[in-house]
Amino acid sequence: MTVITTTTGKINGFFNIPYAAKPTGAARFAAPQPHEPWDGVRDCTAFGPNAPQSPRRLGDVDMTHYFGDGWHRGDDYLTVNIWTPDAHGSGAPVMVFVHGGGFVAGSNRAAQYDGTAFARDGVVLVTVNYRLGIAGFLDLPGAAANRGLLDVVAALRWVRDNIAAFGGDPDNVTLFGQSAGATIVGGILATAEAAGLFRRAIVQSGSGLGAFSPEQAARVTAAAARELGVAPTVEAFAEIPDERLVDAAGALAGIDLRTAADTDPLIGLSPFSLVLERQPADARVVDAELLIGTNTEEGNLYLIPVGRYDGSTSADVLAAATAVHREPERLVAAYRAHRPKATEAELRSAIMGDALFGAGTWALADTRTRSATWMYEFGHRDERLGAAHTIELPFVFGPGPMHDAWVRFARTGDPGWPPYSPGRRTTMHIGRTWQQVDDPRGPERRAWRRTMQSPPGVLD
């Protein structure tokens, strides 16, 4: 039995380790608080509960490996799981992973996030649970904003104070996430309270333009209050059990969040996101080396499994552009010119994928160029889904050259190719072969840039 002493007590094992207090009652809508100390040795030999959530599917594709197998109930779910090469060692690089799931689903116990390969390669891997849905991201008057993000910051503080006891180096921490988790990482890069808690960041298929405005968030809050039949206050929501909050979150799908000033950055896929006055791409707060990128066919995941890919028409392409861009005809023309052989389905998927991830990735990379930044594009194709959203995850968590590049970045700050700059926009295309290219999708990138506010000093 390996007994490790943490700041809140002794533990046996590496799973289900609390980093913050139980979020129950009104505390579900407050900033995370320190966990109470315990006596004796806490059993941490098995996975524990996760955040309240409903089952989540994407058409006919089994995503259990990604989302996990549902809600495992229990109040003490603000926890981390740890894989370490040597709990008695010291100085190993640390990687802290934030899972995806549309801000409403996911778990650090999902099979996809097994950290064995990282530990084998000398990295301490930490996977984090955080609050989801209404408890995590509803912008409720009187509540702490972006509570799910604050949970991850609290986990980073716990890592700083405790990871040496697991063989890790608290001064060499890489924060990384995918999808909603990557958007949270981007938000943390714009969070002053996180300064000094990590050295590097990896944003896999996230967005520096993925936050809701307060006006958009207010629509979700009003709809949630109507669905629950209560006033939009912390006091009223504190009385609602988790089960009803989960059911209400599921009923909020489809809210039109387009306003006179903003399109819906999640194109209707989730009623929850970060809520900020300024997008993370417009802020330079936390100085950290950044590795960032997307998959070449992100949008396929939202079309193929639900039968909306085959049979796509030019009207579908224009409708996709109209939902996300102020000048949809010009956007479509740019994609058609850059992809003269593309089918309507391919164009529709490309525009959706860039609305969700591509445009916000380019914007965040351009903002961060005062810090060392590296760009990638993942193009390894699944037989059915192509290089769709989430397809890169097994290549990151399993053995292989992409995993090796992530480990190298965590250890040294260099994934193995030249950094990104506004002048060249060097990008590593990762597929069956690896190829370094400069600004591979310049015409499409510029079609988005002309409708977005450019950060000072960023070249077009």
PLY file of the C-alpha trace (Angstrom):
ply
format ascii 1.0
element vertex 460
property float x
property float y
property float z
element edge 459
property int vertex1
property int vertex2
end_header
0.00 0.00 0.00
1.36 3.41 -1.04
0.27 6.15 1.38
0.69 9.74 0.17
0.24 12.81 2.34
-1.68 15.69 0.72
-2.57 19.08 2.15
-5.95 17.74 3.31
-4.96 14.31 4.53
-3.41 10.95 3.73
-4.57 8.86 0.78
-4.03 5.36 -0.51
-4.26 5.28 -4.31
-4.37 7.72 -7.19
-8.03 8.07 -8.18
-10.95 10.15 -6.90
-8.74 12.55 -4.95
-10.64 15.67 -3.81
-9.25 19.06 -4.78
-12.24 21.12 -3.56
-15.24 20.82 -1.25
-18.50 19.13 -2.19
-20.64 21.45 -4.36
-24.05 20.95 -2.74
-27.05 23.22 -2.15
-26.17 26.88 -2.60
-22.47 25.93 -2.83
-23.19 24.62 -6.33
-23.37 28.28 -7.40
-20.38 29.57 -5.44
-16.69 29.56 -6.21
-14.98 26.30 -5.21
-13.81 26.09 -1.62
-11.03 24.04 0.00
-11.95 20.51 0.94
-12.22 19.74 4.64
-9.29 17.73 6.03
-9.91 14.10 6.92
-8.50 11.77 9.54
-6.89 8.46 8.78
-6.14 7.26 5.25
-8.69 7.96 2.53
-9.24 5.14 0.05
-8.45 6.44 -3.45
-8.00 3.14 -5.25
-11.09 3.36 -7.51
-12.80 5.93 -9.69
-15.42 8.01 -7.91
-18.50 10.07 -8.76
-18.65 12.65 -11.51
-20.62 15.81 -12.21
-24.42 15.50 -12.57
-25.32 15.01 -16.23
-27.75 13.30 -18.54
-26.76 10.63 -21.09
-25.35 12.23 -24.23
-25.32 10.69 -27.67
-24.39 11.83 -31.14
-26.70 10.00 -33.49
-25.67 6.42 -34.14
-22.06 6.79 -32.97
-21.17 5.24 -29.61
-19.33 8.00 -27.72
-19.13 6.23 -24.35
-15.34 6.16 -24.50
-15.42 9.96 -24.83
-18.31 11.08 -22.60
-18.01 8.23 -20.11
-20.82 5.90 -19.13
-23.10 8.49 -17.55
-23.64 10.07 -14.17
-22.02 8.23 -11.26
-23.77 9.86 -8.33
-22.11 11.30 -5.30
-21.59 14.79 -3.89
-17.79 14.65 -3.58
-17.01 14.79 -7.29
-14.59 17.73 -7.57
-11.72 15.30 -7.83
-8.63 14.40 -9.84
-7.25 11.10 -11.08
-3.47 10.75 -11.32
-1.12 8.49 -13.26
2.51 8.78 -12.22
5.71 7.12 -13.43
7.02 6.99 -9.87
5.23 8.31 -6.80
8.53 8.15 -4.94
10.39 10.07 -7.63
10.67 13.78 -8.28
10.81 16.35 -11.03
8.58 14.72 -13.64
6.70 17.06 -16.00
3.02 17.35 -15.15
0.08 17.46 -17.58
-3.40 18.43 -16.37
-6.24 17.43 -18.71
-9.69 19.04 -18.98
-12.25 16.82 -20.71
-14.78 17.89 -23.33
-18.51 17.26 -23.56
-20.24 20.46 -24.62
-20.13 21.91 -21.08
-22.92 19.47 -20.10
-21.30 16.02 -20.12
-18.04 14.17 -19.64
-15.93 12.73 -16.89
-12.32 12.17 -15.90
-13.18 8.48 -15.55
-13.99 8.04 -19.27
-11.97 5.22 -20.83
-10.40 7.58 -23.38
-8.47 9.44 -20.69
-6.44 6.59 -19.28
-3.03 8.04 -18.52
-0.94 4.89 -18.67
0.97 5.95 -21.80
1.87 9.32 -20.26
3.12 7.72 -17.04
5.11 5.18 -19.05
6.82 8.09 -20.82
7.77 9.89 -17.62
4.82 12.31 -17.27
2.51 12.74 -14.29
-0.98 12.97 -15.83
-3.82 14.58 -13.87
-7.42 14.41 -15.15
-10.01 16.77 -13.68
-13.74 16.67 -12.97
-15.51 20.03 -12.94
-19.07 21.30 -12.60
-21.22 21.02 -15.73
-24.49 22.41 -17.07
-26.52 24.69 -14.84
-24.30 24.17 -11.79
-21.15 24.84 -13.79
-21.99 27.52 -16.33
-25.45 29.10 -15.93
-24.89 32.84 -15.52
-27.10 33.28 -12.48
-27.39 36.66 -10.73
-25.60 36.50 -7.37
-23.60 33.41 -8.33
-19.91 33.16 -9.12
-19.46 33.29 -12.88
-17.94 30.44 -14.89
-17.85 28.07 -11.96
-16.68 25.12 -14.05
-13.65 27.15 -15.11
-13.03 28.19 -11.50
-13.04 24.51 -10.57
-10.20 23.85 -12.99
-8.23 26.79 -11.56
-8.79 25.31 -8.08
-7.49 21.97 -9.35
-4.38 23.73 -10.66
-3.81 25.24 -7.22
-4.15 21.76 -5.72
-1.61 20.47 -8.23
0.81 23.26 -7.33
0.56 22.38 -3.64
0.48 18.58 -3.88
1.91 17.18 -7.10
5.47 16.87 -5.75
4.15 14.14 -3.45
3.28 12.17 -6.62
6.69 12.66 -8.25
5.74 15.73 -10.30
7.39 19.10 -10.76
4.99 21.90 -9.72
7.07 24.36 -11.75
6.59 22.40 -15.00
2.82 22.05 -15.47
1.10 21.87 -18.85
-2.65 22.51 -18.87
-4.42 20.88 -21.80
-7.97 20.22 -22.88
-10.12 19.17 -25.80
-13.37 20.68 -27.17
-15.23 22.35 -24.27
-12.20 21.53 -22.14
-9.96 23.32 -24.64
-12.25 26.35 -24.62
-11.94 26.36 -20.83
-8.15 26.25 -21.20
-8.41 29.27 -23.50
-10.54 31.01 -20.89
-7.99 30.23 -18.18
-5.31 31.85 -20.34
-7.41 35.01 -19.93
-7.89 34.55 -16.15
-5.52 36.56 -13.96
-6.03 34.26 -10.96
-4.43 31.42 -12.92
-1.14 33.23 -13.52
1.80 31.20 -12.23
-0.15 27.94 -11.93
1.07 26.45 -15.21
3.87 27.01 -17.71
2.36 25.67 -20.93
-1.06 25.07 -22.49
-2.47 22.86 -25.24
-5.79 23.73 -26.89
-7.17 20.80 -28.92
-10.22 21.78 -30.98
-11.26 24.62 -28.72
-12.03 28.24 -29.44
-10.78 31.61 -28.30
-14.11 32.97 -29.57
-16.34 30.40 -27.85
-17.69 32.46 -24.94
-21.27 33.73 -24.70
-21.86 37.41 -24.16
-23.79 38.42 -21.01
-26.80 39.14 -23.25
-26.71 35.66 -24.71
-26.23 34.07 -21.29
-29.21 36.00 -19.92
-31.45 34.27 -22.48
-30.32 30.88 -21.21
-30.84 31.92 -17.59
-34.37 33.17 -18.28
-35.22 29.95 -20.12
-33.82 27.80 -17.28
-35.85 29.73 -14.70
-39.02 29.29 -16.78
-38.35 25.58 -17.21
-37.92 25.14 -13.46
-40.71 27.53 -12.49
-38.52 29.56 -10.14
-37.00 33.02 -9.96
-33.53 33.38 -11.55
-31.75 33.71 -8.20
-29.22 31.65 -6.29
-31.69 31.25 -3.43
-34.31 29.73 -5.70
-31.94 27.50 -7.66
-30.26 26.29 -4.45
-33.49 24.49 -3.54
-33.61 22.51 -6.78
-32.11 19.00 -6.62
-29.44 17.96 -9.08
-31.80 15.66 -10.94
-34.13 18.52 -11.86
-31.22 20.75 -12.85
-29.98 18.02 -15.19
-33.43 17.57 -16.73
-33.85 21.32 -17.15
-30.46 21.64 -18.85
-31.53 19.04 -21.40
-34.70 21.01 -22.14
-32.73 24.15 -23.04
-31.34 22.81 -26.30
-32.20 24.87 -29.35
-32.37 28.34 -27.80
-31.64 30.97 -30.45
-28.63 32.86 -29.07
-27.98 35.09 -32.07
-28.12 38.79 -31.21
-27.56 42.03 -33.05
-23.93 41.93 -31.95
-23.06 38.24 -31.79
-23.59 34.94 -33.54
-23.93 31.76 -31.48
-20.34 30.47 -31.09
-21.63 26.93 -30.44
-24.12 27.00 -33.37
-26.91 25.65 -31.18
-25.06 22.52 -30.01
-25.04 23.55 -26.34
-26.83 26.23 -24.27
-23.79 26.52 -22.00
-20.33 27.97 -22.41
-18.04 30.44 -20.72
-19.70 33.83 -20.18
-17.36 36.80 -20.69
-17.50 40.46 -21.60
-14.51 39.89 -23.91
-13.55 36.76 -25.77
-10.41 34.93 -24.56
-8.79 35.71 -27.92
-9.03 39.42 -27.07
-7.06 39.07 -23.83
-3.37 38.64 -23.08
-3.30 37.78 -19.39
-1.45 34.53 -18.58
1.97 34.17 -20.21
2.30 30.55 -21.30
3.75 28.63 -24.21
0.88 27.40 -26.39
0.31 24.40 -28.65
-2.99 24.78 -30.51
-4.83 23.21 -33.41
-7.88 21.57 -34.93
-8.88 18.57 -36.99
-9.35 18.93 -40.73
-12.98 17.76 -40.79
-14.32 18.80 -37.37
-17.87 19.37 -38.62
-18.28 15.77 -39.78
-19.12 14.66 -36.23
-22.22 16.87 -36.20
-23.47 15.76 -39.61
-22.57 12.15 -40.40
-23.93 10.40 -37.25
-27.31 12.15 -37.57
-27.75 11.58 -41.30
-27.24 15.20 -42.36
-24.03 14.82 -44.36
-25.01 12.84 -47.45
-27.51 14.78 -49.50
-26.24 18.20 -48.40
-27.18 20.90 -50.90
-25.92 24.35 -51.81
-28.84 25.71 -49.77
-27.53 23.81 -46.75
-24.09 25.31 -47.27
-25.49 28.83 -47.41
-27.70 28.19 -44.38
-24.67 27.02 -42.39
-22.79 30.18 -43.35
-25.78 32.43 -42.63
-26.02 31.09 -39.09
-22.42 31.97 -38.23
-21.20 34.82 -40.41
-22.22 38.40 -41.17
-21.42 38.01 -44.86
-22.43 34.43 -45.66
-22.23 34.69 -49.46
-18.66 35.95 -49.24
-17.74 33.20 -46.81
-19.16 30.49 -49.07
-17.40 32.00 -52.09
-14.06 31.89 -50.26
-14.51 28.21 -49.40
-15.60 27.32 -52.93
-12.61 29.12 -54.41
-10.17 27.44 -52.03
-11.77 23.98 -52.47
-12.85 23.82 -56.13
-13.39 20.05 -56.03
-15.24 19.94 -52.71
-18.74 18.48 -52.47
-21.58 20.41 -50.86
-21.30 18.12 -47.84
-17.58 18.86 -47.49
-18.19 22.60 -47.72
-21.01 22.45 -45.18
-18.85 20.49 -42.74
-15.87 22.80 -43.23
-17.88 25.95 -42.49
-19.48 24.38 -39.41
-16.13 23.14 -38.14
-14.48 26.52 -38.55
-17.41 28.32 -36.94
-17.01 26.08 -33.89
-13.24 25.70 -33.73
-11.19 26.98 -36.67
-11.91 30.70 -36.52
-11.47 30.77 -32.74
-8.25 28.78 -32.97
-6.73 31.17 -35.50
-7.84 34.16 -33.41
-6.36 32.75 -30.19
-3.09 31.79 -31.89
-2.74 35.27 -33.35
-3.34 36.84 -29.95
-0.75 34.63 -28.26
2.12 35.22 -30.68
3.97 37.34 -28.11
4.39 34.04 -26.28
5.87 31.03 -28.07
3.06 29.34 -30.02
2.89 26.21 -32.16
0.06 25.27 -34.54
-1.03 21.83 -35.73
-3.77 20.42 -37.97
-4.79 16.80 -37.46
-5.77 15.04 -40.66
-5.67 11.32 -39.88
-9.03 10.03 -41.19
-11.40 7.56 -39.58
-12.99 5.22 -42.14
-16.49 6.62 -41.60
-16.12 9.98 -39.87
-12.97 11.28 -41.54
-10.78 13.63 -39.49
-13.78 14.63 -37.39
-14.00 16.25 -33.98
-12.53 14.02 -31.19
-10.72 11.70 -33.65
-7.28 12.86 -32.48
-7.77 11.83 -28.84
-6.58 8.20 -29.13
-3.45 9.49 -30.86
-2.76 11.83 -27.92
-3.48 9.35 -25.14
-2.03 6.28 -26.85
1.51 5.55 -28.00
2.69 7.11 -31.24
4.28 10.22 -32.73
1.47 12.63 -31.76
1.62 11.47 -28.16
5.40 11.81 -28.29
5.09 15.41 -29.53
2.70 16.28 -26.68
5.11 14.73 -24.15
8.04 16.58 -25.69
6.13 19.86 -25.50
5.30 19.25 -21.83
8.90 18.41 -21.04
10.73 21.06 -23.10
8.22 23.56 -24.52
8.96 22.48 -28.11
6.78 19.87 -29.90
9.33 19.42 -32.67
8.54 21.93 -35.43
9.00 25.70 -35.90
6.73 28.03 -33.94
3.75 29.86 -35.39
4.00 33.54 -36.26
1.64 35.94 -38.04
4.16 36.31 -40.82
4.37 32.59 -41.76
1.71 30.78 -39.72
3.74 27.57 -39.76
1.44 24.59 -39.17
2.26 20.91 -38.73
-0.18 18.71 -40.64
-0.45 15.45 -38.70
-1.65 12.46 -40.67
-0.21 9.18 -41.84
2.76 11.36 -42.68
3.69 14.67 -41.07
4.17 17.75 -43.22
5.13 21.28 -42.23
3.14 23.90 -44.18
2.75 27.67 -43.94
-0.76 29.13 -43.62
-2.41 26.11 -45.26
-5.89 27.64 -45.24
-5.12 31.31 -45.66
-8.08 32.31 -47.88
-10.59 30.69 -45.53
-8.89 32.12 -42.45
-9.01 35.61 -43.93
-12.69 35.23 -44.76
-13.34 34.90 -41.02
-10.82 37.53 -39.95
-12.45 40.36 -41.86
-15.60 40.05 -39.77
-13.80 39.82 -36.45
-12.06 42.49 -34.44
-8.32 41.94 -34.88
-6.18 42.15 -31.76
-3.62 44.96 -31.90
-0.54 44.08 -33.87
-1.98 41.02 -35.57
-1.27 40.81 -39.27
-3.92 39.67 -41.73
0 1
1 2
2 3
3 4
4 5
5 6
6 7
7 8
8 9
9 10
10 11
11 12
12 13
13 14
14 15
15 16
16 17
17 18
18 19
19 20
20 21
21 22
22 23
23 24
24 25
25 26
26 27
27 28
28 29
29 30
30 31
31 32
32 33
33 34
34 35
35 36
36 37
37 38
38 39
39 40
40 41
41 42
42 43
43 44
44 45
45 46
46 47
47 48
48 49
49 50
50 51
51 52
52 53
53 54
54 55
55 56
56 57
57 58
58 59
59 60
60 61
61 62
62 63
63 64
64 65
65 66
66 67
67 68
68 69
69 70
70 71
71 72
72 73
73 74
74 75
75 76
76 77
77 78
78 79
79 80
80 81
81 82
82 83
83 84
84 85
85 86
86 87
87 88
88 89
89 90
90 91
91 92
92 93
93 94
94 95
95 96
96 97
97 98
98 99
99 100
100 101
101 102
102 103
103 104
104 105
105 106
106 107
107 108
108 109
109 110
110 111
111 112
112 113
113 114
114 115
115 116
116 117
117 118
118 119
119 120
120 121
121 122
122 123
123 124
124 125
125 126
126 127
127 128
128 129
129 130
130 131
131 132
132 133
133 134
134 135
135 136
136 137
137 138
138 139
139 140
140 141
141 142
142 143
143 144
144 145
145 146
146 147
147 148
148 149
149 150
150 151
151 152
152 153
153 154
154 155
155 156
156 157
157 158
158 159
159 160
160 161
161 162
162 163
163 164
164 165
165 166
166 167
167 168
168 169
169 170
170 171
171 172
172 173
173 174
174 175
175 176
176 177
177 178
178 179
179 180
180 181
181 182
182 183
183 184
184 185
185 186
186 187
187 188
188 189
189 190
190 191
191 192
192 193
193 194
194 195
195 196
196 197
197 198
198 199
199 200
200 201
201 202
202 203
203 204
204 205
205 206
206 207
207 208
208 209
209 210
210 211
211 212
212 213
213 214
214 215
215 216
216 217
217 218
218 219
219 220
220 221
221 222
222 223
223 224
224 225
225 226
226 227
227 228
228 229
229 230
230 231
231 232
232 233
233 234
234 235
235 236
236 237
237 238
238 239
239 240
240 241
241 242
242 243
243 244
244 245
245 246
246 247
247 248
248 249
249 250
250 251
251 252
252 253
253 254
254 255
255 256
256 257
257 258
258 259
259 260
260 261
261 262
262 263
263 264
264 265
265 266
266 267
267 268
268 269
269 270
270 271
271 272
272 273
273 274
274 275
275 276
276 277
277 278
278 279
279 280
280 281
281 282
282 283
283 284
284 285
285 286
286 287
287 288
288 289
289 290
290 291
291 292
292 293
293 294
294 295
295 296
296 297
297 298
298 299
299 300
300 301
301 302
302 303
303 304
304 305
305 306
306 307
307 308
308 309
309 310
310 311
311 312
312 313
313 314
314 315
315 316
316 317
317 318
318 319
319 320
320 321
321 322
322 323
323 324
324 325
325 326
326 327
327 328
328 329
329 330
330 331
331 332
332 333
333 334
334 335
335 336
336 337
337 338
338 339
339 340
340 341
341 342
342 343
343 344
344 345
345 346
346 347
347 348
348 349
349 350
350 351
351 352
352 353
353 354
354 355
355 356
356 357
357 358
358 359
359 360
360 361
361 362
362 363
363 364
364 365
365 366
366 367
367 368
368 369
369 370
370 371
371 372
372 373
373 374
374 375
375 376
376 377
377 378
378 379
379 380
380 381
381 382
382 383
383 384
384 385
385 386
386 387
387 388
388 389
389 390
390 391
391 392
392 393
393 394
394 395
395 396
396 397
397 398
398 399
399 400
400 401
401 402
402 403
403 404
404 405
405 406
406 407
407 408
408 409
409 410
410 411
411 412
412 413
413 414
414 415
415 416
416 417
417 418
418 419
419 420
420 421
421 422
422 423
423 424
424 425
425 426
426 427
427 428
428 429
429 430
430 431
431 432
432 433
433 434
434 435
435 436
436 437
437 438
438 439
439 440
440 441
441 442
442 443
443 444
444 445
445 446
446 447
447 448
448 449
449 450
450 451
451 452
452 453
453 454
454 455
455 456
456 457
457 458
458 459
